Amino acid sequence: MNPETQTPQEASLPSDASAPRGALSHLRVLDLSRVLAGPWCTQNLADMGADVIKIEKPGAGDDTRHWGPPFFTTEEGERTDQACYFAACNRNKRSVTVDMATPEGQELIRQLAAQSDVLVENFKTGGLKRYGLDYESLKQVNPRLIYCSVTGFGQTGPYSPRAGYDLLVQAMSGLMSITGRSDDDAGGGPMRVGVAVIDLFTGMYATTAILSALEARHHTGRGQHIDMALLDVAMAVLANQGAGFLNSGDVPGRMGNTHPSVVPYQDFPTSDGNMLLAIGNDGQFARFCEAAGVDWAGDDKFRTNSARVAHRKELIAMMTGLTRQRSTAQWVALLESRAVPCGPINHIGQAYDDPQVTQRGIRVTQSRYGSDAPTDDPVQRVHSAASPLRLSEHPPVLRHAPPALGQHTVEVLQERLQLSAQQIDALRAKQVL
């Protein structure tokens, strides 16, 4: 049975070396990235079976370990000092603490890179060169290495030295100019998306680029450098809005929850709240009108989508008066049977309680440790969202919960580099680990 499609109770399992092997179980990934875009990419690879070693700074770790609230709570309901953010993008990885500012730490990373297939980093452009851990240096010790750099603005261009953050790139790319209510509406103004969507898209594009480079390596025998930039990604995912500007010259603006090209496609008030209608074609609109008992689909002003866009204001005013006459649940029940896209506007708790989400096993639970769990760590179990990558033959597997800082340092150094306990103790004494 696939753990990612079980119920939360069935998916609650410890790290297990006997778990099914994923599609990428033959790959070794060295993760030098932090925060979200890079870790999102490496979690994708890890979910598909790759052995991902996450390098973290001793005593501090990934920035997101401290980005709270919210913080983990114990089973007794007491708040810990461990932030939940880290759990979003570090499942299935092994955490190793190494201080790369030390020569000994640099050598450890170099040795790990020499036996890795993929390295992912998100330091500022040129930031790892001073440590001898840049692509040009590491390809000398491993010509097959696929080295993925994730930065705000890329390895070239006038902004390449700058640090880049999702919110900044949402603003610079124009995404915030098309997100939020119109300036004419109450609360109007530019708005960021509710999650760091450019980081997430960059992680997904980076995953695709890495898999492409791996395929190319089958033919060439050589690795390569991948240059991923948040701004490049943000411009690409403007999608139809960007294409509209490029081909018409028209600069789109903010329209709240409405759609620039499709009507009606937005939220509507109901007698007990709000609902979402996503009517994407004329047939759906005709079925909506039939279900609602109105004859608008026969009116030339509303018969086609183009006409509805032209008469948007008049139609939306009419629909708003109509939708207030029933509850959200009544509208969903009425329209669902007629294949008219309609649904509630849930908060996240309601979304996780949705029967579709429950049946698909989206919520997964993992034990951070096995039977030898340390008693001084208050966080023993971690919840996360299952991978949406559902392969019939090689589904994602649950192996490691998002790890405690340095949880696997000894294990990895002994396994990969054959270091003895005495050598590891000596490195700890020098504060390398």
TORBA-201748 format. One record per residue (C-alpha): residue number from 1; residue in three letters; chain; x, z, y. Coordinates in steps of 0.05 Angstrom, whole numbers, plus 5000, padded with zeros to 4 digits. Last residue first. Layout:
// residues N
num  residu  chaine  c1  c3  c2
NUM  ALA  A  X  Z  Y
...
END
This chain:
// residues 433
num  residu  chaine  c1  c3  c2
433  LEU  A  5607  5260  5398
432  VAL  A  5670  5248  5439
431  GLN  A  5671  5320  5462
430  LYS  A  5744  5329  5439
429  ALA  A  5722  5383  5390
428  ARG  A  5666  5337  5366
427  LEU  A  5718  5283  5351
426  ALA  A  5759  5334  5311
425  ASP  A  5697  5356  5273
424  ILE  A  5683  5283  5255
423  GLN  A  5753  5274  5230
422  GLN  A  5749  5337  5188
421  ALA  A  5682  5317  5158
420  SER  A  5714  5251  5137
419  LEU  A  5701  5185  5170
418  GLN  A  5681  5128  5124
417  LEU  A  5663  5082  5182
416  ARG  A  5593  5061  5162
415  GLU  A  5569  5117  5116
414  GLN  A  5610  5175  5144
413  LEU  A  5599  5156  5216
412  VAL  A  5525  5141  5202
411  GLU  A  5508  5206  5168
410  VAL  A  5548  5249  5217
409  THR  A  5513  5220  5277
408  HIS  A  5443  5215  5247
407  GLN  A  5405  5267  5288
406  GLY  A  5445  5254  5350
405  LEU  A  5386  5266  5396
404  ALA  A  5324  5275  5352
403  PRO  A  5299  5211  5322
402  PRO  A  5236  5170  5333
401  ALA  A  5209  5175  5262
400  HIS  A  5250  5138  5210
399  ARG  A  5227  5094  5153
398  LEU  A  5159  5064  5167
397  VAL  A  5155  4992  5145
396  PRO  A  5132  4928  5178
395  PRO  A  5101  4878  5130
394  HIS  A  5143  4831  5087
393  GLU  A  5097  4789  5044
392  SER  A  5033  4788  5084
391  LEU  A  5066  4796  5152
390  ARG  A  5029  4839  5204
389  LEU  A  5068  4846  5269
388  PRO  A  5023  4892  5309
387  SER  A  5072  4950  5297
386  ALA  A  5036  5015  5291
385  ALA  A  5025  5059  5353
384  SER  A  5062  5126  5352
383  HIS  A  5054  5198  5329
382  VAL  A  5114  5244  5317
381  ARG  A  5119  5304  5271
380  GLN  A  5172  5360  5270
379  VAL  A  5178  5373  5345
378  PRO  A  5194  5447  5353
377  ASP  A  5267  5438  5332
376  ASP  A  5297  5506  5315
375  THR  A  5273  5507  5243
374  PRO  A  5315  5449  5222
373  ALA  A  5279  5403  5172
372  ASP  A  5313  5402  5103
371  SER  A  5251  5376  5068
370  GLY  A  5253  5312  5108
369  TYR  A  5258  5307  5183
368  ARG  A  5221  5271  5239
367  SER  A  5157  5269  5199
366  GLN  A  5117  5207  5216
365  THR  A  5047  5193  5240
364  VAL  A  5016  5125  5252
363  ARG  A  4958  5107  5297
362  ILE  A  4941  5033  5291
361  GLY  A  4913  5039  5221
360  ARG  A  4871  4976  5224
359  GLN  A  4809  5017  5205
358  THR  A  4820  5066  5262
357  VAL  A  4830  5012  5315
356  GLN  A  4767  4976  5292
355  PRO  A  4728  5041  5289
354  ASP  A  4746  5059  5361
353  ASP  A  4773  5130  5365
352  TYR  A  4841  5106  5390
351  ALA  A  4805  5066  5445
350  GLN  A  4764  5127  5465
349  GLY  A  4827  5167  5476
348  ILE  A  4858  5110  5515
347  HIS  A  4800  5106  5564
346  ASN  A  4749  5054  5546
345  ILE  A  4717  4999  5586
344  PRO  A  4660  4981  5539
343  GLY  A  4651  4912  5509
342  CYS  A  4623  4842  5516
341  PRO  A  4643  4774  5489
340  VAL  A  4577  4736  5476
339  ALA  A  4573  4721  5402
338  ARG  A  4497  4729  5400
337  SER  A  4499  4791  5356
336  GLU  A  4548  4822  5404
335  LEU  A  4504  4810  5464
334  LEU  A  4446  4859  5451
333  ALA  A  4488  4914  5419
332  VAL  A  4540  4911  5474
331  TRP  A  4486  4911  5528
330  GLN  A  4451  4971  5497
329  ALA  A  4517  5009  5490
328  THR  A  4533  4997  5563
327  SER  A  4465  5021  5585
326  ARG  A  4412  4974  5610
325  GLN  A  4380  4957  5678
324  ARG  A  4446  4959  5717
323  THR  A  4466  4893  5684
322  LEU  A  4411  4855  5720
321  GLY  A  4427  4876  5792
320  THR  A  4500  4862  5780
319  MET  A  4482  4794  5750
318  MET  A  4446  4771  5812
317  ALA  A  4503  4793  5858
316  ILE  A  4553  4760  5811
315  LEU  A  4514  4694  5813
314  GLU  A  4511  4690  5889
313  LYS  A  4584  4707  5900
312  ARG  A  4609  4659  5845
311  HIS  A  4572  4597  5869
310  ALA  A  4633  4550  5866
309  VAL  A  4659  4587  5804
308  ARG  A  4590  4580  5772
307  ALA  A  4589  4506  5786
306  SER  A  4657  4496  5754
305  ASN  A  4634  4538  5694
304  THR  A  4574  4494  5683
303  ARG  A  4498  4508  5688
302  PHE  A  4504  4558  5745
301  LYS  A  4486  4519  5809
300  ASP  A  4449  4467  5768
299  ASP  A  4400  4520  5745
298  GLY  A  4383  4516  5671
297  ALA  A  4433  4570  5653
296  TRP  A  4399  4617  5703
295  ASP  A  4336  4623  5661
294  VAL  A  4335  4698  5652
293  GLY  A  4313  4740  5591
292  ALA  A  4379  4777  5581
291  ALA  A  4390  4748  5511
290  GLU  A  4374  4678  5534
289  CYS  A  4419  4685  5595
288  PHE  A  4476  4710  5553
287  ARG  A  4467  4654  5504
286  ALA  A  4471  4603  5560
285  PHE  A  4533  4636  5587
284  GLN  A  4566  4635  5519
283  GLY  A  4551  4561  5512
282  ASP  A  4579  4546  5581
281  ASN  A  4647  4575  5566
280  GLY  A  4691  4637  5575
279  ILE  A  4643  4693  5585
278  ALA  A  4686  4756  5585
277  LEU  A  4637  4812  5604
276  LEU  A  4665  4882  5611
275  MET  A  4621  4943  5616
274  ASN  A  4611  4999  5666
273  GLY  A  4577  5066  5671
272  ASP  A  4510  5095  5650
271  SER  A  4459  5045  5677
270  THR  A  4509  4989  5675
269  PRO  A  4560  4963  5726
268  PHE  A  4596  4898  5713
267  ASP  A  4669  4884  5696
266  GLN  A  4697  4813  5698
265  TYR  A  4692  4742  5672
264  PRO  A  4629  4709  5698
263  VAL  A  4658  4661  5719
262  VAL  A  4725  4629  5699
261  SER  A  4780  4600  5743
260  PRO  A  4804  4655  5790
259  HIS  A  4783  4711  5742
258  THR  A  4752  4776  5766
257  ASN  A  4779  4845  5753
256  GLY  A  4808  4853  5823
255  MET  A  4816  4786  5857
254  ARG  A  4885  4790  5886
253  GLY  A  4913  4726  5915
252  PRO  A  4936  4658  5891
251  VAL  A  4983  4615  5933
250  ASP  A  4958  4543  5931
249  GLY  A  5014  4491  5926
248  SER  A  4975  4453  5874
247  ASN  A  5024  4442  5817
246  LEU  A  5072  4500  5826
245  PHE  A  5019  4547  5851
244  GLY  A  4971  4535  5793
243  ALA  A  5028  4538  5743
242  GLY  A  5047  4607  5769
241  GLN  A  4977  4633  5763
240  ASN  A  4968  4599  5695
239  ALA  A  5030  4635  5667
238  LEU  A  5057  4688  5713
237  VAL  A  5092  4706  5649
236  ALA  A  5151  4660  5664
235  MET  A  5165  4689  5733
234  ALA  A  5166  4759  5703
233  VAL  A  5212  4738  5647
232  ASP  A  5263  4709  5695
231  LEU  A  5258  4771  5738
230  LEU  A  5270  4817  5678
229  ALA  A  5332  4779  5658
228  MET  A  5356  4764  5587
227  ASP  A  5424  4732  5577
226  ILE  A  5438  4721  5502
225  HIS  A  5510  4714  5481
224  GLN  A  5527  4678  5416
223  GLY  A  5542  4687  5343
222  ARG  A  5577  4635  5300
221  GLY  A  5569  4610  5229
220  THR  A  5540  4546  5258
219  HIS  A  5481  4532  5213
218  HIS  A  5458  4602  5192
217  ARG  A  5481  4625  5261
216  ALA  A  5426  4582  5293
215  GLU  A  5374  4622  5254
214  LEU  A  5404  4687  5279
213  ALA  A  5405  4660  5350
212  SER  A  5331  4644  5345
211  LEU  A  5316  4714  5318
210  ILE  A  5354  4743  5376
209  ALA  A  5317  4700  5427
208  THR  A  5250  4720  5398
207  THR  A  5268  4794  5402
206  ALA  A  5293  4785  5473
205  TYR  A  5226  4752  5491
204  MET  A  5190  4813  5463
203  GLY  A  5234  4863  5499
202  THR  A  5227  4823  5564
201  PHE  A  5152  4824  5556
200  LEU  A  5154  4900  5548
199  ASP  A  5199  4910  5608
198  ILE  A  5155  4864  5648
197  VAL  A  5092  4902  5627
196  ALA  A  5116  4970  5649
195  VAL  A  5046  4999  5637
194  GLY  A  4987  5005  5684
193  VAL  A  5002  4939  5720
192  ARG  A  5027  4949  5791
191  MET  A  4980  4943  5850
190  PRO  A  4980  4905  5916
189  GLY  A  4923  4923  5963
188  GLY  A  4849  4936  5963
187  GLY  A  4821  5006  5955
186  ALA  A  4755  4985  5987
185  ASP  A  4751  4910  5983
184  ASP  A  4773  4858  6035
183  ASP  A  4846  4866  6015
182  SER  A  4826  4842  5946
181  ARG  A  4830  4891  5889
180  GLY  A  4891  4898  5846
179  THR  A  4941  4851  5814
178  ILE  A  4955  4782  5843
177  SER  A  5005  4805  5895
176  MET  A  5033  4855  5845
175  LEU  A  5056  4798  5800
174  GLY  A  5091  4762  5858
173  SER  A  5159  4764  5824
172  MET  A  5189  4813  5873
171  ALA  A  5136  4867  5865
170  GLN  A  5133  4866  5789
169  VAL  A  5209  4863  5791
168  LEU  A  5214  4927  5830
167  LEU  A  5164  4962  5784
166  ASP  A  5202  4939  5722
165  TYR  A  5270  4961  5747
164  GLY  A  5332  4921  5763
163  ALA  A  5401  4944  5782
162  ARG  A  5437  4894  5825
161  PRO  A  5501  4857  5808
160  SER  A  5464  4794  5787
159  TYR  A  5425  4787  5852
158  PRO  A  5465  4728  5880
157  GLY  A  5459  4689  5815
156  THR  A  5489  4697  5746
155  GLN  A  5488  4749  5689
154  GLY  A  5413  4762  5696
153  PHE  A  5368  4794  5748
152  GLY  A  5343  4860  5721
151  THR  A  5389  4863  5660
150  VAL  A  5383  4855  5585
149  SER  A  5446  4832  5549
148  CYS  A  5439  4808  5477
147  TYR  A  5502  4800  5435
146  ILE  A  5495  4762  5370
145  LEU  A  5559  4778  5332
144  ARG  A  5586  4725  5285
143  PRO  A  5653  4722  5320
142  ASN  A  5665  4796  5306
141  VAL  A  5730  4826  5331
140  GLN  A  5742  4772  5384
139  LYS  A  5667  4768  5396
138  LEU  A  5672  4840  5420
137  SER  A  5717  4827  5480
136  GLU  A  5679  4766  5506
135  TYR  A  5613  4801  5495
134  ASP  A  5630  4864  5534
133  LEU  A  5653  4928  5500
132  GLY  A  5724  4932  5527
131  TYR  A  5704  4994  5565
130  ARG  A  5713  4963  5634
129  LYS  A  5674  4903  5609
128  LEU  A  5613  4945  5594
127  GLY  A  5585  4945  5664
126  GLY  A  5595  4870  5676
125  THR  A  5522  4860  5694
124  LYS  A  5489  4928  5695
123  PHE  A  5480  4960  5627
122  ASN  A  5423  4937  5584
121  GLU  A  5454  4929  5515
120  VAL  A  5433  4898  5448
119  LEU  A  5483  4884  5393
118  VAL  A  5465  4842  5332
117  ASP  A  5497  4827  5265
116  SER  A  5539  4890  5261
115  GLN  A  5604  4904  5223
114  ALA  A  5652  4893  5281
113  ALA  A  5602  4926  5328
112  LEU  A  5609  4992  5290
111  GLN  A  5685  4988  5297
110  ARG  A  5680  4973  5371
109  ILE  A  5631  5030  5380
108  LEU  A  5680  5079  5348
107  GLU  A  5737  5051  5389
106  GLN  A  5699  5060  5453
105  GLY  A  5685  5132  5435
104  GLU  A  5758  5146  5421
103  PRO  A  5777  5115  5488
102  THR  A  5727  5160  5523
101  ALA  A  5673  5134  5570
100  MET  A  5635  5111  5509
99  ASP  A  5614  5182  5494
98  VAL  A  5581  5175  5425
97  THR  A  5517  5207  5399
96  VAL  A  5485  5172  5340
95  SER  A  5410  5164  5333
94  ARG  A  5381  5126  5274
93  LYS  A  5323  5079  5289
92  ASN  A  5256  5068  5255
91  ARG  A  5216  5089  5317
90  ASN  A  5250  5086  5385
89  CYS  A  5200  5051  5431
88  ALA  A  5140  5095  5446
87  ALA  A  5170  5160  5421
86  PHE  A  5218  5164  5480
85  TYR  A  5159  5170  5529
84  CYS  A  5134  5234  5495
83  ALA  A  5183  5278  5533
82  GLN  A  5217  5336  5498
81  ASP  A  5217  5403  5535
80  THR  A  5163  5432  5490
79  ARG  A  5091  5451  5507
78  GLU  A  5056  5501  5461
77  GLY  A  4994  5477  5423
76  GLU  A  5007  5513  5357
75  GLU  A  5024  5446  5325
74  THR  A  5077  5440  5378
73  THR  A  5066  5400  5441
72  PHE  A  5107  5339  5461
71  PHE  A  5115  5328  5535
70  PRO  A  5072  5288  5583
69  PRO  A  5103  5299  5632
68  GLY  A  5156  5276  5628
67  TRP  A  5215  5228  5629
66  HIS  A  5269  5271  5596
65  ARG  A  5278  5235  5529
64  THR  A  5264  5172  5570
63  ASP  A  5335  5173  5598
62  ASP  A  5365  5162  5529
61  GLY  A  5412  5217  5507
60  ALA  A  5434  5277  5548
59  GLY  A  5480  5323  5509
58  PRO  A  5521  5267  5480
57  LYS  A  5505  5198  5509
56  GLU  A  5465  5156  5460
55  ILE  A  5481  5100  5411
54  LYS  A  5420  5076  5372
53  ILE  A  5437  5050  5303
52  VAL  A  5384  5000  5279
51  ASP  A  5381  4981  5205
50  ALA  A  5335  4921  5208
49  GLY  A  5270  4928  5169
48  MET  A  5217  4892  5209
47  ASP  A  5201  4956  5246
46  ALA  A  5274  4961  5265
45  LEU  A  5275  4891  5296
44  ASN  A  5214  4907  5337
43  GLN  A  5244  4975  5355
42  THR  A  5306  4938  5378
41  CYS  A  5266  4896  5428
40  TRP  A  5227  4955  5455
39  PRO  A  5293  4994  5461
38  GLY  A  5321  4939  5505
37  ALA  A  5261  4934  5551
36  LEU  A  5244  5009  5552
35  VAL  A  5293  5064  5573
34  ARG  A  5363  5054  5544
33  SER  A  5404  5001  5508
32  LEU  A  5467  5008  5467
31  ASP  A  5431  4989  5402
30  LEU  A  5476  4965  5346
29  VAL  A  5435  4924  5296
28  ARG  A  5451  4913  5223
27  LEU  A  5410  4861  5186
26  HIS  A  5393  4854  5112
25  SER  A  5328  4893  5120
24  LEU  A  5302  4839  5167
23  ALA  A  5239  4820  5128
22  GLY  A  5224  4892  5112
21  ARG  A  5242  4930  5049
20  PRO  A  5188  4974  5020
19  ALA  A  5201  5050  5025
18  SER  A  5250  5081  4976
17  ALA  A  5297  5104  5031
16  ASP  A  5241  5148  5057
15  SER  A  5233  5178  5126
14  PRO  A  5175  5225  5120
13  LEU  A  5102  5205  5112
12  SER  A  5037  5208  5151
11  ALA  A  5010  5138  5142
10  GLU  A  4957  5163  5093
9  GLN  A  4931  5214  5143
8  PRO  A  4932  5164  5201
7  THR  A  4893  5114  5157
6  GLN  A  4933  5060  5124
5  THR  A  4950  4992  5152
4  GLU  A  5021  5007  5175
3  PRO  A  5038  5045  5111
2  ASN  A  5026  4982  5069
1  MET  A  5000  5000  5000
END
